[in-house]
Amino acid sequence: MQQYRLTKNACYLTGMTMAISANLSPVLFLTFRDMYDLSYTLLGFLVVINFFTQLFVDLIFTFFTKYFNIHKAVKITPFIVFVGLILYAILPRIFPDMAFLWIVIGTVIFSVASGLSEVLMSPVIAAIPSENPEREMSKLHSMYAWGVVGVVILSTLFLLVFGSRNWMYLALLWSVVPLTAFIMFLKSKLPQMDNFGEKQNQTKIFNKGIILCAVCIFFGGAAECTMSQWASGFIENAIGVPKVYGDIIGVALFAALLGTGRTLYSKYGKKIINILLFGMLGAGICYLTASLSLSPAVGIIACALTGIFTAMLWPGTLIYVEEKFQNVGVAIYALMAAGGDMGASVAPQLVGIVSDKFSLTNWALKISEMFQISTEQVGMRAGLLVAGFFPIAGVLCILCMKKYFKNHSKN
């Protein structure tokens, strides 16, 4: 409806701010490693902080939604991202000896807002009258993907032109996006939303169908975010492609395919459960190919193609929940976001830990001698190989979902 056009645009821009929050640090991983001498485990820990903070916010909204003023929470969300990015950029420059601590503090602040965005933007879009709400939901999530494209390409070019030591000015520039979204929300009209409890019984959150969907989005979040977070470092260090080419050809193409998949579904999509199954299977194959292939071209293509396969895993699970359950309130959206954030936290951190630990083993030394690559490259490949477990397990989860809801519909 015409009266909600500005509201939709503010939600879309907020979706892009989530891309900044989730992907700015990964683009800067190697910059932080060089400037502050951080291990891959600590770099992966930044991702864990990001998504576990979001997870904490998700869980609060799952159980205590009725205590929040939803409209005020929606409007203030992008402003919190703005504050977090400002502190993230400025404090490490002022206190370089404690740079990692201040990066963590900034990350926590804008991650709180990302958690709010995940919980609140989807029900806002769902509550706006529309002829095809499923496609509107897919369009919302496509904005995140196109935001990733912008973050990766523009950030990479900025670092190339101005140098990695000026990364803090990059963060300051990106802070303009959430500030703009905040101003738009101040002028927007928000629709009425069901917090939780008016139309639902809270015990319904924990029925088997909802839990299966939460597990599915866990594997989907893991499959999508692991490649999103680690593709830049993997392509540069494990494959040996210069960062500027690896980021633009591999990471940005991953995000572009992610956005393309969501945009296509918003126009033509149907039978979401089959798309989920196909996506998990394809993502698993891409992870195995990227980690095991010694061809740089094949490795980059596999990283990029993961985008099209993971495109609908997160939003598609939300769409499936809306298909199977009536009157989905904010609390269930929060539970789904919690599942996705858990996957997005555990899997990328696991990649960092495996990469660090495996590179020190005798196996890594033997493999490096056999294939003429460094033990660090072997370690990163092992980390990405382990990450392939998540979409493969997701295939089994979706098969269980299909069986459950088929039997449930009969009953």
C-alpha positions in Angstrom: 0.0 0.0 0.0 1.1 3.5 -0.8 1.1 4.7 2.9 3.7 2.0 3.7 6.1 2.6 0.9 8.6 4.6 3.0 8.2 1.9 5.7 9.2 -0.8 3.3 12.2 1.2 2.0 13.3 1.8 5.6 13.1 -2.0 6.2 15.1 -2.7 3.0 17.8 -0.3 4.0 17.9 -1.8 7.5 18.4 -5.1 5.8 21.4 -3.6 4.1 22.8 -2.4 7.5 22.7 -6.0 8.6 25.0 -6.8 5.7 27.4 -4.1 7.0 27.4 -5.5 10.5 27.9 -9.1 9.4 30.5 -8.6 6.6 32.6 -5.6 7.4 34.8 -7.4 9.8 35.4 -10.4 7.5 36.5 -8.1 4.8 39.0 -6.6 7.3 40.1 -10.0 8.7 43.6 -9.9 7.1 43.9 -6.2 7.8 43.3 -6.9 11.5 45.7 -9.9 11.3 48.5 -7.8 9.9 47.9 -4.7 12.0 47.1 -6.3 15.4 48.7 -9.7 15.0 45.4 -11.6 15.6 45.1 -15.4 15.1 42.4 -16.9 12.9 40.7 -18.1 16.0 40.4 -14.6 17.3 39.2 -13.4 14.0 36.6 -16.1 14.0 35.7 -15.0 17.5 34.5 -11.7 16.1 32.0 -13.6 14.0 31.0 -15.5 17.1 30.5 -12.3 19.1 28.4 -10.9 16.3 26.0 -13.8 16.0 25.9 -14.8 19.6 24.9 -11.2 20.5 22.2 -11.5 17.9 21.2 -14.9 19.3 20.9 -13.4 22.8 18.6 -10.7 21.5 16.6 -13.3 19.5 16.0 -15.4 22.7 15.0 -12.3 24.7 12.3 -11.6 22.1 11.3 -15.2 21.9 10.3 -15.3 25.6 9.7 -11.7 26.6 8.2 -10.1 23.4 5.1 -8.8 25.2 7.2 -6.5 27.4 8.6 -4.5 24.4 7.2 -1.6 22.5 7.7 -3.1 19.1 7.2 0.1 17.1 9.8 2.0 19.1 12.2 -1.0 18.9 11.8 -1.0 15.1 12.6 2.7 14.8 15.6 2.8 17.0 17.3 -0.3 15.6 19.3 1.4 12.8 20.5 4.1 15.2 22.1 1.5 17.4 24.0 0.2 14.3 25.1 3.8 13.7 26.5 4.2 17.2 28.2 0.8 17.1 30.0 1.6 13.8 31.2 5.0 15.1 32.7 3.4 18.2 34.1 0.5 16.1 35.9 3.0 13.9 37.1 5.6 16.3 38.2 3.8 19.6 40.8 1.5 18.0 42.5 4.6 16.5 42.5 6.4 19.9 43.6 3.3 21.9 45.7 1.2 19.5 47.1 -0.9 22.3 43.6 -2.2 23.1 42.4 -2.2 19.5 40.8 -5.7 19.6 38.9 -4.9 22.8 37.3 -1.8 21.2 36.6 -3.7 18.0 34.8 -6.2 20.1 32.8 -3.5 21.9 31.7 -1.9 18.7 30.8 -5.3 17.3 28.6 -6.1 20.3 26.7 -2.8 19.9 25.9 -3.1 16.2 25.2 -6.8 16.7 22.5 -6.0 19.1 20.9 -4.0 16.4 21.4 -6.8 13.9 19.5 -9.1 16.2 16.7 -6.6 16.5 16.6 -6.3 12.7 16.3 -10.1 12.2 13.5 -10.3 14.7 11.6 -7.2 13.7 11.9 -6.4 10.0 10.3 -9.7 8.8 7.1 -9.3 10.9 6.9 -5.6 9.8 7.0 -6.7 6.1 4.6 -9.6 6.8 2.1 -7.2 8.5 2.0 -4.8 5.6 -1.0 -5.7 3.3 0.3 -7.4 0.2 -1.0 -9.6 -2.6 2.0 -11.9 -2.3 3.6 -11.7 1.2 6.0 -14.6 0.5 7.6 -12.7 -2.3 7.8 -9.5 -0.2 9.6 -11.5 2.4 12.1 -12.8 -0.2 12.6 -9.3 -1.5 13.4 -8.1 2.1 16.1 -10.8 2.5 17.5 -10.0 -1.0 18.3 -6.5 0.2 20.8 -8.1 2.7 22.5 -10.0 -0.1 22.8 -6.9 -2.3 24.1 -5.1 0.7 26.8 -7.7 1.0 27.8 -7.1 -2.7 28.1 -3.4 -1.9 30.1 -3.9 1.3 32.5 -6.3 -0.3 33.2 -4.4 -3.6 33.2 -0.9 -2.2 35.2 -1.9 0.9 37.8 -3.8 -1.2 38.2 -0.9 -3.6 38.5 1.5 -0.6 41.3 -0.5 1.0 43.0 -0.9 -2.4 43.0 2.9 -3.0 43.5 4.3 0.5 45.3 1.4 2.1 44.3 -1.0 4.8 45.7 1.2 7.6 42.8 3.6 6.9 40.1 1.0 7.5 38.5 3.1 10.3 37.4 5.7 7.7 35.7 3.0 5.8 33.7 2.1 8.9 32.7 5.7 9.3 31.5 5.9 5.7 29.4 2.8 6.2 27.7 4.4 9.3 25.8 6.8 7.0 23.6 3.9 5.8 22.0 3.1 9.2 21.7 6.8 10.0 19.7 7.2 6.8 17.5 4.2 7.7 16.9 5.7 11.2 15.7 9.0 9.7 13.4 7.2 7.3 11.8 5.2 10.1 11.2 8.4 12.1 8.9 9.6 9.2 7.3 6.1 8.5 4.0 4.7 9.5 4.3 1.2 11.0 1.6 -1.5 10.7 0.1 -3.3 13.7 1.9 -6.5 14.6 1.1 -9.4 16.8 3.8 -9.5 19.5 2.8 -12.9 20.8 0.1 -14.2 23.0 -2.9 -12.5 21.5 -3.3 -15.0 18.7 -1.1 -17.8 19.9 -0.4 -20.0 22.9 3.3 -19.8 23.8 3.6 -23.5 24.2 3.1 -23.8 20.5 6.6 -22.4 20.0 8.0 -25.7 21.1 6.0 -28.2 19.0 8.0 -30.6 16.9 7.3 -28.8 13.6 8.6 -25.5 14.9 11.7 -27.1 16.4 12.5 -28.9 13.0 12.2 -25.6 11.3 14.5 -24.0 13.8 17.1 -26.8 13.2 16.7 -26.3 9.5 17.4 -22.6 9.7 20.4 -23.4 12.0 22.0 -25.5 9.1 20.9 -22.9 6.6 22.5 -20.0 8.6 25.7 -22.1 9.0 25.9 -22.9 5.2 25.3 -19.3 4.2 27.3 -17.3 6.8 30.4 -19.6 6.9 31.1 -18.9 3.2 30.1 -15.3 3.6 32.5 -14.8 6.5 35.5 -16.9 5.3 35.4 -16.7 1.5 37.7 -13.6 1.4 40.4 -15.1 3.6 40.0 -18.6 2.0 40.4 -17.3 -1.5 43.4 -15.2 -0.7 45.3 -17.5 1.7 44.2 -21.0 0.7 43.8 -20.5 -3.0 46.5 -17.9 -3.4 44.5 -15.3 -5.4 45.2 -11.6 -4.6 42.7 -10.1 -2.3 41.2 -7.5 -4.6 40.5 -10.1 -7.3 39.4 -12.8 -4.8 37.0 -10.4 -3.0 35.4 -9.0 -6.2 35.3 -12.2 -8.3 34.6 -14.7 -5.4 33.0 -13.0 -2.5 31.0 -10.3 -4.3 29.9 -12.9 -6.9 28.8 -15.1 -4.0 26.7 -12.3 -2.6 25.4 -11.3 -6.0 24.2 -14.9 -6.6 22.7 -14.9 -3.1 20.7 -11.7 -4.0 19.8 -13.1 -7.4 18.4 -16.3 -5.9 16.2 -14.3 -3.5 15.2 -11.8 -6.2 14.2 -14.6 -8.5 12.1 -16.2 -5.8 10.4 -12.9 -5.1 9.2 -12.9 -8.7 8.7 -16.5 -9.7 9.1 -18.6 -6.5 7.0 -21.6 -5.4 7.3 -25.0 -3.7 9.8 -23.7 -1.1 10.4 -27.0 0.5 11.9 -28.4 -2.7 14.0 -25.3 -3.1 15.3 -25.8 0.5 16.3 -29.4 -0.2 18.0 -28.5 -3.5 19.8 -25.6 -1.9 21.2 -27.6 1.0 22.4 -30.4 -1.3 24.0 -27.9 -3.8 25.7 -26.0 -0.9 27.2 -29.2 0.5 28.7 -30.1 -3.0 30.1 -26.5 -3.3 31.8 -26.7 0.1 33.4 -30.1 -0.7 34.6 -28.8 -4.1 36.0 -25.5 -2.8 38.0 -27.2 0.0 39.3 -30.2 -2.1 40.0 -28.7 -5.5 43.6 -27.5 -6.2 42.4 -25.4 -9.2 42.1 -21.7 -8.2 39.4 -21.2 -10.8 37.3 -24.2 -9.6 37.8 -23.1 -6.0 36.6 -19.5 -6.6 33.6 -20.7 -8.7 32.6 -23.2 -6.0 32.8 -20.4 -3.4 30.7 -18.1 -5.6 28.1 -20.8 -6.5 27.4 -21.4 -2.8 25.5 -18.1 -3.0 22.8 -19.3 -5.3 22.3 -22.5 -3.4 22.2 -20.9 0.1 20.0 -17.9 -1.2 16.7 -19.2 0.1 17.8 -21.4 3.1 17.2 -18.7 5.7 14.3 -16.7 4.2 12.9 -19.9 2.7 12.6 -21.5 6.2 10.6 -18.4 7.3 8.3 -18.7 4.3 7.8 -22.4 5.1 6.9 -21.6 8.7 4.3 -19.1 7.5 2.9 -21.7 5.2 2.5 -24.3 7.9 1.5 -22.2 10.9 -1.2 -19.6 11.1 -0.7 -16.1 12.7 3.0 -16.3 13.1 3.9 -13.7 15.8 7.2 -11.9 16.6 8.2 -14.6 19.1 8.3 -17.3 16.5 10.3 -15.1 14.1 12.6 -14.5 17.1 13.0 -18.3 17.6 13.8 -18.8 13.9 16.3 -16.0 14.0 17.9 -17.6 17.1 18.3 -20.8 15.2 19.9 -19.1 12.2 22.2 -17.0 14.4 23.3 -20.1 16.3 24.4 -21.7 13.0 26.0 -18.5 11.8 28.0 -18.4 15.1 29.1 -22.0 15.5 30.1 -22.8 12.0 32.4 -19.9 11.1 34.1 -20.2 14.5 34.6 -23.9 13.9 36.3 -23.1 10.6 38.8 -20.8 12.4 39.5 -23.3 15.1 40.0 -26.2 12.7 42.2 -24.0 10.4 44.5 -23.1 13.3 44.7 -26.5 14.9 44.9 -28.7 11.8 47.7 -26.6 10.2 49.9 -27.6 13.2 49.5 -31.4 12.7 51.7 -33.9 11.1 48.9 -34.6 8.6 49.0 -31.0 7.4 52.7 -31.2 7.0 52.5 -34.4 4.9 49.6 -33.0 2.8 51.6 -29.7 2.2 54.6 -31.6 1.0 52.5 -33.9 -1.2 50.6 -31.0 -3.0 53.3 -28.3 -2.7 51.1 -25.9 -0.6 51.7 -24.4 2.8 50.4 -25.9 6.1 48.3 -22.8 6.6 46.6 -23.4 3.2 46.0 -27.0 4.3 44.5 -25.8 7.6 42.1 -23.4 5.9 41.0 -26.1 3.4 40.4 -28.5 6.3 38.3 -25.8 8.1 36.1 -25.3 5.0 35.8 -29.1 4.5 34.4 -29.5 8.0 31.9 -26.6 7.3 30.4 -28.8 4.5 28.9 -31.0 7.2 26.2 -28.4 8.0 24.4 -28.3 4.6 24.7 -32.0 4.3 23.1 -32.5 7.7 20.5 -29.9 6.5 19.4 -32.2 3.8 18.5 -34.9 6.4 16.7 -32.3 8.4 14.5 -31.2 5.5 13.6 -34.8 4.7 12.4 -35.1 8.3 10.5 -31.9 7.9 8.7 -33.1 4.8 7.8 -36.4 6.5 6.6 -34.7 9.6 4.3 -32.1 7.9 3.0 -34.8 5.4 1.9 -36.9 8.4 0.7 -33.8 10.2 -1.5 -32.8 7.3 -3.1 -36.2 7.2 -3.9 -36.1 10.9 
